[in-house]
Amino acid sequence: MGNRGSSDGTTRVGKDVIQQTESTSTAWYDLLNVKNSGRLIVAYRKALATKDFTEVNELIASLKEYMYDDGNGRNVPIARLVHKRGLSREADVDKNSRPSLICLPRRKDTKRVGELGAVGENILHTCFLNATRTHFDLGMLLIKAYPKIINDIYTSDEYYGENCLHMAIVNGDLALVHFLCKNGIDIHQRACGAFFCPDDQKSSREDCETQESVVLCTETNYQSLSNTYWGEYPLSFAACLGQEDTVKYLLHRRACPNKQDSNGNTVLHMMVIHDQKVSVKSVKYVLTLHIRNRQGFTPLTLAAKLARNEMFHHILTKSREVFWEYGNVTAAAFPLWELDTIGDQGQVIERSAINIIIHEDSHEHLELLDGIVLNILTEKWKHGCRFRWGAMFFLLLCIYMMYLLIFSVALGIRPSDPSCAGKFVNVTTNITNSTGNWSYSKFRAVLEVLATIWAISYLVLIAVEMCHQGVRTVFWGLVYNPIRGLFAVSCALIPCCLATRFACLQKVEDPLTVVALVLAWPYSLMFCKGFQLTGPYVVMIYQMLKRDFIIFFIIYGIFVIGFSQAMFLAVSGYLDDSVDEHMFARWFSSGLVLIIMSLGEFGDPLVQLVESDSPYKIIGLFVFFIFMVLGALLIVNMLIAMMGNTYQSVSETKKEWTRQWAQIVLDIERMLTPGKRLRLLHKYSEPVGGQRALIMRLRQHNNREQSKVSHDPKQHKASNPSNGAATFHKDAEYLK
């Protein structure tokens, strides 16, 4: 692995690899190098044929001059190794500086610092790098001659920390892994070089003199072009590469699966990232599911974030507790910790698995909306949105429709020409006597006051949410549901309209009122998503606005701006007496005319151009024809085709409406107080093992498991009625 480089350090590593292939760059390269040559390997091959290993033993004995204390090693300060690693990195490092070595951690090392290979390797690493059986056998001789050499590591920044065990695992040689472990290799050595780092973190690598591991930025997508982010530890390497036998052996050697790498990922995190469920059964009894990485994800929530469907359900299966099994029916409890959106204190858990799944947009996340996730959402709908707490969903719908009715009627009976004696007038007179009909004015004033009270109440409700949940939680809730955010802006504009009414600023009031009304109506789409009859069509509108219309308006805007300027310049500075007012006489009106033409209204603009006496008539007609073909026919029909494709794809995706419906459920849940959310949690879950769990009956039917939520307290009893004690055991299969 030492002859490969990371993507961001190609120049630097490429130079090191060239040096690695030059036998003169390091003294012992004359004995063994990566070109499968050298005096030692030649002598060993000769010895295999002649059975005389005298020359081989002499050459191995000569290696002492390249090692500390004749191969017994020396405790080298970590600060010195880290400093040398920094020198190998392309960074502004003072090469004349020296690290402080007082009271700092040290590690055992046999190779002299001045006798390292081009990428910080020793001769044993070179044997494993050539990866032939002859080189492996030679490496075993070196280990028997110098036992301390087995724990030497690469010291360059690219491969820092890699030892022979990592290399044996990557080569897939289980026998070699056995040999190394029996000879005392460190099974918890961390390979934290840049080559084993996600691509988006390589530029953020920083050193700390007190630790060998590097400091990385938190944000990452865990992706690497070379696909070599394997979790640093040998056990993680084996799990990521799907080597189940190696995983079992390392666990037998007491390798800890809960150790965290520089990103805080454990073995199970790494199996989620690489979607390697094959090794889950090997480590399932020693793994801890509740460990969070540096981004705050547990293995379950990371599987939800990365849409690892099979790993997600495998982890759920591992965590569930089975009460009884009878034929093809199983009763099991699924812990809601990190799965549900409600915490043990009634708080909203932003990084819960359900919250992540609902607010991701990919089709892969839709596949997770099944089984226990769908059952939890259904229970929330039944107990918290549909039937409980005053029929929350339908109550909000009725209140919202009443508000729109009041607001619309109040605007409908506004006076067409309100009179104001001055800039500031009496408030009562202004509200009630702005029109000749006093009764209509009084009725309108009552409606406007009711609408204002409703809008202020909604803003107060959002403020209360911020007090209970925090500003950040409520803010991201509005970001996830932009229609609700727009409605909040509409409610905030209503008091502003009232203030401008008191000040008799009609020119300010009218635009604010128009904007408030426009932003209020789209909120009705959120309620339409809750019904299966209208929900899918609302989803289609969302998808078209988010995808098709953005692309269309960018391309269409370029055409309109360009052609409107051309039409404007064609008639600019020329007074045409044949028409009263030319449509293309102004730049803005020219653009509006082109937009109208896109809808098929060619008559009036074409007549003006044909009957015009303008000397630029030919140019105008040519530009008109080009826009008619490109803008009105091609681009508009392209939009129709794009929307048709979106309609087809959404209609085929039955779970898309389920995701939108689930967002409504979570939005209503956010509006509840922590106490009400906690009572909601207790409605559909039961206490099991000190935490809340969802009790489900699973039925195996036609090789597929069907689930049903059970609220029967008898499910907690074991199938053996003689003692009445609950018997728990782990079950390893779910949704096969």
N, C-alpha and C positions, 0 to 999 in steps of 0.2 A: 504493500500500500504506500510505501514511501516514495514511489516513482510516479505518483499521481498528484495533481494539484487542484485546489479549489478554484472556483470560477472567478473570484474577485482578486486573486493573487496569482494570476497566470504568469505574469512576467517574472515575478520574484521566484515562484516555485519552479518555473521553467528553467531559470538559471541554476537553481539548486540541483535540479534533476540532471542537467548537463554536467555539472560538477560531479554528481554522483556516478555518472558513467565514465568519467575520466579517471583512470587508474592512478594518476599522479596527484589528484586533489587531496587525498588522504593517504597516510603512509600504509595502513593495513589494507587499502584497496588492492595492493599488489598481491595480497594473499587471497582475497575474496572480494568480488564486486557483483554488481547487478547484471553484468553482461554474461553471467553464467561461466565465468572464467576466474583465473587466479591460481597461484601456486598451491594453495591449500586444497582446493577442490580437485585440481589435477592429481595431486599426491594421494588424495583419498580414493579417487577412482582407480588409480594404479594399485593402491593397497587392497581394494576389494578384489582385484584380479589376482594379485600375488599373495594375498593373506599376510603381507608384511607391512605393519603399521608404524614402523620405526620413524620414517620421515614425517608421517602425519603427527605423531606424538611430539616430535621435535618442533614442528611448526606451531602446534598448539601451545607448547611450552614457551615459545618465543613471544606469544601474545601478552605475557606479563608486563612487558615494557610499555604497553598501551593502557595499563590498568593501575588503579590505586592499590598499593600494598600487595602487589603480586596477585591481584584478583580477589582479595578479601574485601575490598570496598572501603569506602570512607563516608562518614556522615557529611554530606554537602549541604550547606545552607540553602533552603528553598529560595531565599531572596536572590542568591546568585543564579540559580536556574531560571527564575522568572526574569531577571535582568537580561540574561543571555537570550531568552525567548523574545523579549522586547526588541533586542538588537536584530533578530532575524525577521522582524515584522517591518513592513514599509511604514515607518512612523518617524516623527521627529524625536529620536532618542539620542541623548548625549552619549556617544560611544566612549568618552573618556571618564564618565561618571562611574562611581562604584556604589553598590548598595550597602546599606547598613546591615551588618551581620551579627549584631549584639542581641542575644536573647530571642532569636527568631527560630522557627521550626526548621528541622533538617530532615533529609531523607538519605537512605543508604544508596550509594552509587559506586560502581566499580570502574567505569571508564573515565579516563582523564578528560577534563574539559577540553584540552587542546588536541585530543585524539578522536574527536567526534567525526562522524561522517557528514556529508553535505547537508543532510536534513536532520542532523542530531541523532543518528542511529549508531549502533555498534555492530560488531561483526556477527553477533547472534541474530540481530534483526535482519541482516543481509541474507543469512541462511533462510530465514522464514519468508523473506521477500521473494526469493527466487522460486519458492513453492514447488520444488521437486522432491521426490522421495530421497534422493541422494543428499540434497541439502538438509532435509529434515533429520536424517540420520547423523549427518555431520554436526548439526545443531545439538543433538542429544549428547554427542561426545564432548562438545564445548561445555554443556551444562554439567556433565559429570566431572570435568576437569576444573571448572570454576563455578561452583554452585551459586555463588552470589550474583552471577551475571544474569540469572533468570529474571530478576526484578528490575533490570535496567529498562528505561523508557526512552522514547524519542524526546528530544529536548528542543526541537525547532518549533516555531509557532504553528506551523501547518499541521503537524502530527503530534503535538505535545501530549505526553501521557500514555501514548499507545505502547503496550507491551506485547510480548509474544503470545499471550493468551488471546488478546484481541485478534491478532493476525491468524491464529489457528482457527478461531471461530469463523472469521470471514472466509477462510479457505475451506470450511466445512469438514475439518479433520477431527473427528471425535476421539480417535486414539491418541492424537497429539495433545488434545485437551486433557485427557486422563494423565498423560505423562507429565505435563506441566504442573497440573494441580498436585500430583503426588510428590513432586519435587519442590513444592513450597512457593509457587508463584502467587502473587497477590491477586485474589479474585475480586477485589474491590477497587482495583486501579482504575482511574478515570482518564479516558482519552478525550481531552477537551481542546484539541487543536482546531484550527480554522476549518480543516477538511471535514471535521465531524460536526460542524455548526450549521444551522439554517442560513441560507444565503442572505436573508434580510437582516441578519445580526452580525455579519462578519465585519462590517465597517464600524461597529460600536464596541469592539473588543477592547477592554482595558485590563491592566494588570494591577495586582495588589501584592506587595512584598510578603505579606503574612500568609498567603494561601496560593496553592498551585492553580486552582481553577480561575478562569477569567471572569470578569464582570461584563454582563451583556445587558442590552436594553430589554425592556419587558415585552414590547410589542413584537410579535412574530407570527408568521403563518405556518411555521414548522416545515417549510418546504425547502428542498435542496435539489439543484439541477442534477447533481451526482447521486442523489438519494442516499446520502451517507450520514444523515442525522439519525444515529442509532441509540442515543441515550447515555453515552460515555462509559457505562459500566459493562463488563463482559456479559453479565446476565441479560442486560437490555439488548446487547448486540445479538445474542443467541435468540432472544424472543422476537426481535424485529426481523430476523432472517428466517424465522419459522423453523428453527432447529429444536424440536421438542425434546429429543434425547439429550442434547447438550443442556437445555434448561433443567431437566430433571436431575442431571448429574451435578450441575452447579448448586442446585438447591440442596442436594444430598451433601455437598461440601460446605453447607451453611452459608451460601451466598444470600445476602439480604435483598429481597425484592422491593422493599419500601424505601431504599436509598434514593435520593433525588439528585438529578443532574443540575447543570447551571441554569436551566429553565424551570427547575422544580418538578420535573417529570419523573415519575416512578416507572417501573417496568410496565405496569398496566396502562399508564398514560401512553407509553411508547407503542404498546400493542394496539391501542386505539388509533394513534397517528398512522401507523403502517397497516392497520386493518388486519392484524394477525391474530385471529381468534383461535388458531390451532394450538397455541400454548396456554390458553386460559385454564384448561383443566389441570395443567401441570403445576400451576402456581395458585390455584384457587383457595387452598386452605391456609396460605400464609400471607396473602395480600391484604392490605388495608385499603378499603374503598373510599375513605373519607379524606385522604390526603389531597391538598390543593397544590397546584403548581403556581408559578409566579403570576400568571394571569388570573388566578382565582378559580380555575376549573378543576373539578374532581374528574376522575376517569369517566363517570357517567355524563356529566355536563360537557366534557370535551367531546365525547362521542356524539352528543346532541349538536354541538357547535360544528363539528366536521361532517355531520350526517353519515356517521358510520352505523348503518342500520343493524347489521348482524351483531356487531360488538355492543351496541346499545342494548339489544334484547338479551345478549349473553350476560351482561353485567346485571341487568334486572333479574335474570334467572338466578344468578349466583347469590343475590342479596335476599331473595324471597325465602319465606319459611313455609313449609308445607304442613298443613294440619292433618289431612287424611287423604287417602286415595281409595277410590272404589271403582273398579273397572277402568273406564276411560274418563272418569270424572275426578278432578283434583281440586281441593280447597287449599288456597295458599294466601299468605299475607305479603303484600309488597310494601316495604317501607317507603314513606313519602319524603324522607329527608333528601334534599337536593333534586327531587323529582317534581314536587308540587311547588306552586308559587306562593303558598302561605307558610310562614315560619311558625315556630312554637310560641311566639309572642303575638301572633297576628300580623306581623310585618310582611311586606311584599318582598319576596326574594327575586331580585332582578336576574341573577345568574342561575336560576333554576332551569332544569332541563326543558320543562314545558314552555317557559317563557322564551327560551332560546329557539326552540323548534317553531313556535308560532310566528316569531318576528323575523325569521330568515325567509328568503324569497326563492330558494332553489327548489327544483323538483325533487331532489334527493331528500330534502327535509319533509316533503309531503309524505314520503313513505314511512316516516316515523309517527305519523298521525294515525296510529292503529293500536290495538290492544289496550294496555293499561293507560296510555296517554289519552286515548279517546274516551275511555271509561271515566277517568278523572274529570275531564271536561264536561262529560254528560252529567255527572253527579253535581258539579258546580252549577250547571244550567238548571237542573231540577230543583236544587235546594236553595240556590242563591239568586237566580235571575228570573226564574219562571213562576215558582209557586210560593217562595218565602219572601218575608219582608215586604209585604204589600205588593206582591207581584212586581218586583223591581223593574224588569224590562218593560212590561206593558204600562206600568205607571209612568215611567219616564217618557214613553212614546206618547201617551195621552197628554201629559204636561207640555211636551214639546209642541204637539199639534195645536194645543190651546194657545200657546205663546205665539206661534206663527199666525194663527187666526186673528188674535188681538192686534198684533203688529201690522198685518196686512190691511185689516179694516181701518185701523187708525190712519194709515197712509192713504187709503182709498177715499176717505172723507175729508182730507186736508183741503183748506181753501186754496183756490187757484191763484189768488192774489192777496196774500195777507198784508195788512196795513200796519205800519209802525210810525208813530208820530215822531219819534226821534231814535237816536242810537240806543238809548236805554229807556225802557218804558216800565209801567207797572206790570208786575208778573201776572197778577190775576186777570187784568185787562188783556194782556197779550195772549194768555192761554184760552180765555173764554170768549173774547169779543173780536177775534181776528176775522170772523165772517159774519155775514148778516143774520144767519140763522143761529140764534143763541143755543137752542136745544142740541143741534148737531155739534156745536163747539164744545158744549159741556160733556157730551157723550164721548167726543174725540179726546178731550182732556183726560177723562177717566181711563180710556183705553191706553193712552200714552203713559200715564202714571203706572198702570198695571204692568205694561211692557218694561218700563224702566225698573220697577221693583223686581220683576222676574230676572232681568239681566243682571242686576246687582246681586241678587241672591245666588245666581250661578257663579259669579266671580267670587263671592264669599265661600261657596262650596269648594272651589278650586283652592282658595287660600287655606281652608281647613285641611284639605288633602295635603297641602305643602307642610302644614304644621305636624300632621300625623306621620307622613311618609318621607318628608324631606323635599327640598326644592328640586334636587337632582332627579329623584324618582319621578316626580310629577312632570318635570320638564321632558324627560325621555318618554314618558307616557304620551305626551302631546306630540312628540316627534314620531313615535310609532303610529299614532292615529292623527294625521294632519287635519282631517276634517273636524275633529273635535277642537284642535287648536285654532282653526279658522272660525269656528263658532264662538270660541272664547274671545277672539278679536272682535267679532260682531257684537257680543254682549258688552265689551269694553267701549265700543263706539256709541252705544245708546245713551249713557250719561253725558257723553260729549255732545250729542245732538240736543239733549235737554238744556245743556249750558248755553249752546248757541241760540236756542229758542229764547231763553231769558234775555240774552244780549241782542236779540233781533238781528242776528247775522245769518240771513237767509242764504246768502251765497256760500257760506261755509256749511250750514246745516244740510242743505240739499245733497251735496256730494257725500257727506258722512252718512246720511240716511240711505242713500242708494247703495253704498258699499256695505253697510250693515245688513241690509236686506239681502243682497246678493250672497254674502258670506253665511247668512243664517240658513238658507234653504238647503244647501248641500248636506247639512247634518242629517237630513232625513234619510240619506243613502245609508248611513250607519245602521238605522233601524231596519231598512229594507234587507240588509245582509242577514238579518236574523231569521228570515223566512225562506224556506226552500224554494218557493215559487219565484221570488224576485232576487234572491241572493246570488245565484250564478250570473245573472245579467249585470248586477252591480260589480261583481268581480271582473267581468269582461270590460266594463267601462274603466275600471281602475287600471287594468293591464294596458288598454289602448292608450289612456292618457299618459301612463308612465313610459311606455315603449314607443308606440307608433307615432303619437302626436309630437313628441319631442323631436324625433328624427325628421318628421314631416315639416314642422315649423322652422327648423334650422335650414333645410334645403329650400323650402318655399320662401322663407324670408329673404334669402340671398337673391332669388329670382325676382321677387317683387321690388326689392330695393334697386337692383340693377336696371330693370326695365322701366320702373317709374321715373328714374332719373333720365333715361333715354327719351321717354315720351315727353317729359317736362322740357328737356332741352330742345326737342323738335319744334315746340310751339313757343319757346321762351322769347320774349321781346318782339313778338309779332301779334298785332291786333287784328283779329279775324272778325270782320263785320258781318259775316254770314251767320254767326251764332251769337246768342245773347251773352253766354258765358261758357268759355271752353272748359271741358272737364279736366284737361291736362294743363290748365294754365297755372296751377299751383302744385308744388311738389307733393304735399301731403294728400291732396285730393287725387292726384295722379295715382298714388299707391292704392287709395281706396277704390278707385275705378278698376284697377287691375284685379283687386280681390273680388269685386263684384263680377268681373268677367270670368273668374275662375269658377263661379257658380253657374255659368251658362248664359249670363245676360250680356250678349254682344251687341244688341241692337243700337242703343243710343250712342255708345262710343264709336261704333263703326260708321253710323250715319254722319256724325260730326266730322270724322276724318274724310269720308268720301265726298261730302258736300262742301268741305272747307276749300277756301281759295288760297290756303297757305302754300307757299312754294316748297315746303317740306312735307307735302302730303305723301309722296312716294316713300320717303324714309319712315314716316309715321305708320303707313300701311304695312311696310315690311316688318317693322318692330312689332306691330300689332299681331301680325300673322305668326311670327316666331313665338311670341308669348302665348298665343292661343294654342299652339301645338305643344309647347313645352310645359307651360304652367297649367292651362285649363284642362288639357287632355291627358298629358303624360303624368305629371306629378299628382294631380288630384286622384286619378285612377290608380296610381301606385299606392296612395293612402288607403283607398278602398280595398285594394288587394291585401295590404298589410293588415288592415282591421279584420278582413275576412279570415286571414290566416290565424290571427290572434283568437278570434271567435272560435275557430275550429279547435285550436290547441287547448283553450280553456274548457270548452264543452267536453272534450275528451278526458280532461283531468277532473274526475269527480271529486277529488279531495281538496281542490282549490277552494270551493265554497266552504268546506269544513274548516279550512284555515281562517277564512274571513269570519265565519261564525265564532270560532274560538277566540279571535281577537275581541269580538263583542263581549264574550263572557269575561275575559280578563279585564277589559275596560270597565265593566260594571263592578267587577270585584275590587278594582282600585278605588272606586267611589265609596266603598264601605269603610267604616271605622275599624281600627285593629280589633276591637272587641267583637264586632259583628263578623269579621273575617274569621276570627278564632272559633266562633260558634258555628260558622259555616263549615270549617274544617272538621269539627266534631260531629257534624251531621253525616258526613260520608266516610269517615275513617274511624278506626278503633285503636285503642292503646295496645301495642304489642311490643314486649321487650323494652319498655321505657321510651318508645317513640310511637308516633302515629303511623298507621299502615292501612292500606286499602285491602279489604278481604274480597277475594274473587274466587268464583268457581270456574274452572277451566275444563272444557270438554274436548276430547280428541275425536275429530270427525273427518274422515277421508284425508288422513295425514296432515290435518291442519287443526290447530288448537283454537277453539272458540271460547271467549271469556264472558263472564257475567258477574256483575258486582253483587255481593251478598251482604245483607245487613242483619243476618241471623246470628245472634250471639252464640248459638250452639256450635258455630263453626270453630270456636276457640277450643272446643273439647276434642280430645283425641278420639280416634276410632275405637279404642278399647274402652268400653263402658265400665269395666270392673273397678278401676281406680279413679276414673274421672280426671286424671292429670293430663295436661297437654304434652304431646310428644312432638318435638320439632326435629326436622332434618333438612339438609340442603338438597335441593333438586337442581339438576344441571341442564335441563332442556326447557326451551320456551319458544313457542311459535315456530316449530320445525316446518 
